[in-house]
Amino acid sequence: MENIQEEMLKSAKAGKMRQGKNDLIKHLEGKRLSWGRAIKAKCYDCNGMGEIDTCDIVTCPLYPFSPYRKR
């Protein structure tokens, strides 16, 4: 489990600078996040560490709150 978290942290640090990047890094370092920052962190992770510009998974329960949703 620890190796997976370390790999995710490494990937997050190398990912593009987009909303949620710093929040995901903080989470993986064991810091607490507000619910809004946790959503941004998850969306950053789901969008390939910032590689995808928009989210079109309208069935996702986080979609209404995603910073990547189509407006």
NORTA-V599160 format. One record per pair of residues at least 4 apart in sequence whose ideal C-beta (glycine too) atoms are under 7 Angstrom apart, sorted by the first residue. I is the first residue (numbers start at 1). GAP is how many residues later the second one is. Records with the same first field share a line. If there is no record, write none. Layout:
I->GAP + GAP
This chain:
1->4
2->4
3->4
4->4
5->4 + 23
6->4
7->4
8->4 + 20
9->4 + 16 + 19
10->4
11->4 + 38
12->9 + 12 + 13 + 16 + 37
13->12
15->6 + 34 + 35
16->33 + 34 + 35
17->4
18->26 + 32
19->21 + 25 + 48
20->4 + 20 + 21 + 23 + 24 + 47
21->4 + 23 + 29
22->4
23->4 + 10 + 14 + 17 + 18
24->4 + 17 + 20 + 21
25->4
26->5 + 7
27->4 + 6 + 14
33->4 + 5 + 8
34->4
35->4
36->4
37->4
38->4
39->4 + 23 + 26
40->4 + 27
41->4
42->4 + 20
43->4 + 12 + 19 + 23 + 24 + 25
44->5 + 6
45->4
47->4 + 5 + 8 + 21
48->4
54->14 + 16
55->8 + 11 + 13 + 14
56->14
57->6
58->5
62->4
63->6
